[in-house]
Amino acid sequence: MNRYAWMLFRAYLPAMVFLAVAVGAMLWTSALGDIDLLKNLVPYAKWLPPIALLAALLAGGIATLRMWRWQRGEEPACTGCGGALGRVRHSPTGDYRTCLCCGGKQTVSP
């Protein structure tokens, strides 16, 4: 896997996790819905798949928008490799962003 494919994998990982949660919740409600012990939880658990799918759609849309803006030069890029930067993280030594491509830390100027 080259570094740009790794960058896309890191950018879309939250969307993939939400999608896996949605599929798992769908399997749980359909396969375990007939068990008497868990039958009382099915009305509540049936809301998990649509919520998780909505979260996956939102996370995927945000990642797509960020990658599109990075490609057009509107998002900050890593000074070392030119990859897209992640969200701003706060630490005692100062704010920084992590490169999604090489994993390097870039300081954020105030």
N, C-alpha and C positions, 0 to 999 in steps of 0.2 A: 504494500500500500504506500503510495507516495505521500508527500506531506500535505498536498492540497486535498486529497481524499481523506486523510486523517483530520484535517481542519473541518471539512464538511461533516464528518462523523461526529466530532465534538460539538458542532453547532446544532445538529439535529438530534443529539442524544436525548434531551428532555422530551421531545416529541415522540421518539421511539419508546421511551419508558412509559409514557402515558398511554400509548397505543397498546403496549403489552398488558398494562393494567386493565384496559377496556376489554381486551380479548379474554384475559383471565376471569374477569367479572362476568362476562357473558357465558363462559363455560361453567363457572360456578353456579350461576342462577339456573342454567338449563339442566346441568347434570345433577346437581344436588338439591334441586327444588322439590323433589318427591320424597326426600327423607323427612320423617315426621319431626325429628329433633330440630332441623334447620328450617322447617317450613315457615316459622314465624318471622324469620329474617329476610325472606325473599322479597316482601313488599318494599323493604328499605334498600336491599341490595340491587334491586332492579334499576335504581337511579344511578348506580356507579358507572355502568357503561356509557350512558349519554354524557355524563359529566366528564369522564375521562376522555371520551372522544372530542368533546369541546375543548378540553385543555390541550390535547394533542394537536388539534387544528390551530389553536391560538399559538402554541409554542412553535409549531412548524411555520406558521405565517410570520412570526417575529424573526425566526432564523432566516427565512427566505428574504425578508425585507433587509435584514442586516447584511446578508451576503450580497444582495443586489446593490445596496448603498456602498459597501466596501469595494465592489468591482468598479463602480462609477467614480470612486475617489472621494466620496462624501463622508465616509467613516474613517477614523484613525487607523493607520496601519503600523505594523511592527517596523522598527528602524533596522532590525537585523535581517529579516527575511522578507518583509513586505506583506505578511499574512494579516488576516483580520484579528482585531483584538476583542477580548471578551468584555464582560461588564466591569464596572469600576468596583474594586474591592478596597475595603478600609482596613488599615493595620496601624499599629502604634508608630511605625516609622514613616507612614505617609500613605497616600492613596496610590493604587497601581492597577494596571490592567494586565491580564495574561494573554499572550499570543496564542491563538487557537491552532497555529501551524507548528511553531517550534517550541512553545511552552515557556518562552522567555517572559520576564516581567518588565513592563514599561511603566515608568512613573508618570503620574498625571499631574500636569501643572495646574495650579489654581486659577 
